[in-house]
Amino acid sequence: MNNAELVIPRQIGTEGDTAVILDYATLHDLQAIHELELALFPEEPWSIDMFLEEIQHETRTYCVLREGDSIIGYAGVMVVADTADVQTIAVIPEREGRGYGRLLLNTLHQLAQSRGAERILLEVRADNPRAQQLYLRNGYTQIHLRRGYYEDGQDALIMMHEFTPAEPDSTQDSYETNPYAAEYLHRGESHVY
Ligand SMILES: CC(C)(COP(=O)(O)OP(=O)(O)OC[C@H]1O[C@@H](n2cnc3c(N)ncnc32)[C@H](O)[C@@H]1OP(=O)(O)O)[C@@H](O)C(=O)NCCC(=O)NCCS
């Protein structure tokens, strides 16, 4: 793969006049990430101690999207031997549907591949079609259903994506090829590069 794909931090878009930066998460981000976690995963939020452990763990890598002083998205991946797992991925509701979820997911793919992963797995709630769409459109297929996996009894879909050696880097899409970017540029609002 091309190492240029893994330039972090880098600007990946704008919201109004504010740059949106893809960056690695640091310990300073823990509080903000945890506040988002409580809002975005109200069913089973991770504790701040879990995030602390995750961010410091050598097999994990966490990224954030910064807009000014705020975090608008975060995602993490675990890589052990040739298999990666999406630990979490989230974008704040005010910034959904702009391509940030896809960008974070593809960043996890690149990080995983750079650490030798040949495939990536995740679990997603059966009642979360939006996230499932994100995964289906980015090469995942359902390989298993774990009934009653979540604390509230909801089932989990286990999904997997096999990497190909030269997977195209869609996070580097220009506005000409990224439908979100084209749409938002056209509307003069925001865009993801
Ligand atoms: C799932 C989530 C990360 C998607 O983030 P996002 O920034 O909205 O994602 P994107 O804008 O890249 O869109 C990804 C896909 O979502 C779907 N989508 C986008 N906007 C949508 C909308 N307004 N309504 C329904 N689906 C939409 C599309 O299928 C899109 O696929 P495409 O890129 O092929 O068009 C985000 O909704 C989220 O954080 N949800 C709450 C936390 C969560 O459920 N995380 C996943 C846990 S497994």
Ligand as a Chemical Component Dictionary entry (heavy atoms), coordinates in Angstrom:
data_LIG
# 
_chem_comp.id                   LIG 
_chem_comp.type                 NON-POLYMER 
_chem_comp.pdbx_formal_charge   0 
_chem_comp.three_letter_code    LIG 
# 
loop_
_chem_comp_atom.comp_id 
_chem_comp_atom.atom_id 
_chem_comp_atom.alt_atom_id 
_chem_comp_atom.type_symbol 
_chem_comp_atom.charge 
_chem_comp_atom.model_Cartn_x 
_chem_comp_atom.model_Cartn_y 
_chem_comp_atom.model_Cartn_z 
_chem_comp_atom.pdbx_ordinal 
LIG C1  C1  C 0 -22.774 4.891  11.703 1  
LIG C2  C2  C 0 -22.107 6.237  11.617 2  
LIG C3  C3  C 0 -20.667 6.131  12.118 3  
LIG C4  C4  C 0 -22.090 6.700  10.142 4  
LIG O1  O1  O 0 -21.395 7.938  10.093 5  
LIG P1  P1  P 0 -21.673 8.980  8.909  6  
LIG O2  O2  O 0 -20.639 10.035 9.020  7  
LIG O3  O3  O 0 -23.083 9.413  8.893  8  
LIG O4  O4  O 0 -21.386 8.067  7.665  9  
LIG P2  P2  P 0 -21.240 8.521  6.156  10 
LIG O5  O5  O 0 -21.688 9.929  5.990  11 
LIG O6  O6  O 0 -19.867 8.179  5.726  12 
LIG O7  O7  O 0 -22.289 7.573  5.451  13 
LIG C5  C5  C 0 -22.053 6.227  5.473  14 
LIG C6  C6  C 0 -23.272 5.490  4.926  15 
LIG O8  O8  O 0 -24.366 5.785  5.797  16 
LIG C7  C7  C 0 -25.544 5.896  5.010  17 
LIG N1  N1  N 0 -26.116 7.225  5.228  18 
LIG C8  C8  C 0 -25.509 8.430  5.082  19 
LIG N2  N2  N 0 -26.368 9.414  5.377  20 
LIG C9  C9  C 0 -27.529 8.809  5.709  21 
LIG C10 C10 C 0 -28.774 9.307  6.122  22 
LIG N3  N3  N 0 -29.020 10.618 6.228  23 
LIG N4  N4  N 0 -29.740 8.406  6.419  24 
LIG C11 C11 C 0 -29.505 7.087  6.311  25 
LIG N5  N5  N 0 -28.336 6.577  5.917  26 
LIG C12 C12 C 0 -27.352 7.430  5.627  27 
LIG C13 C13 C 0 -25.172 5.697  3.587  28 
LIG O9  O9  O 0 -25.438 4.350  3.253  29 
LIG C14 C14 C 0 -23.694 5.932  3.554  30 
LIG O10 O10 O 0 -23.102 5.104  2.614  31 
LIG P3  P3  P 0 -22.412 5.758  1.293  32 
LIG O11 O11 O 0 -21.158 6.434  1.764  33 
LIG O12 O12 O 0 -22.128 4.596  0.418  34 
LIG O13 O13 O 0 -23.409 6.705  0.713  35 
LIG C15 C15 C 0 -22.886 7.304  12.420 36 
LIG O14 O14 O 0 -24.221 7.310  11.980 37 
LIG C16 C16 C 0 -22.853 7.093  13.924 38 
LIG O15 O15 O 0 -21.912 7.472  14.593 39 
LIG N6  N6  N 0 -23.897 6.488  14.485 40 
LIG C17 C17 C 0 -24.013 6.330  15.956 41 
LIG C18 C18 C 0 -22.958 5.412  16.495 42 
LIG C19 C19 C 0 -22.978 4.062  15.788 43 
LIG O16 O16 O 0 -24.012 3.491  15.575 44 
LIG N7  N7  N 0 -21.755 3.587  15.438 45 
LIG C20 C20 C 0 -21.606 2.289  14.788 46 
LIG C21 C21 C 0 -21.560 1.206  15.822 47 
LIG S1  S1  S 0 -21.391 -0.393 15.067 48 
# 
loop_
_chem_comp_bond.comp_id 
_chem_comp_bond.atom_id_1 
_chem_comp_bond.atom_id_2 
_chem_comp_bond.value_order 
_chem_comp_bond.pdbx_ordinal 
LIG C1  C2  SING 1  
LIG C2  C3  SING 2  
LIG C2  C4  SING 3  
LIG C2  C15 SING 4  
LIG C4  O1  SING 5  
LIG O1  P1  SING 6  
LIG P1  O2  DOUB 7  
LIG P1  O3  SING 8  
LIG P1  O4  SING 9  
LIG O4  P2  SING 10 
LIG P2  O5  DOUB 11 
LIG P2  O6  SING 12 
LIG P2  O7  SING 13 
LIG O7  C5  SING 14 
LIG C5  C6  SING 15 
LIG C6  O8  SING 16 
LIG C6  C14 SING 17 
LIG O8  C7  SING 18 
LIG C7  N1  SING 19 
LIG C7  C13 SING 20 
LIG N1  C8  SING 21 
LIG N1  C12 SING 22 
LIG C8  N2  DOUB 23 
LIG N2  C9  SING 24 
LIG C9  C10 SING 25 
LIG C9  C12 DOUB 26 
LIG C10 N3  SING 27 
LIG C10 N4  DOUB 28 
LIG N4  C11 SING 29 
LIG C11 N5  DOUB 30 
LIG N5  C12 SING 31 
LIG C13 O9  SING 32 
LIG C13 C14 SING 33 
LIG C14 O10 SING 34 
LIG O10 P3  SING 35 
LIG P3  O11 DOUB 36 
LIG P3  O12 SING 37 
LIG P3  O13 SING 38 
LIG C15 O14 SING 39 
LIG C15 C16 SING 40 
LIG C16 O15 DOUB 41 
LIG C16 N6  SING 42 
LIG N6  C17 SING 43 
LIG C17 C18 SING 44 
LIG C18 C19 SING 45 
LIG C19 O16 DOUB 46 
LIG C19 N7  SING 47 
LIG N7  C20 SING 48 
LIG C20 C21 SING 49 
LIG C21 S1  SING 50 
# 
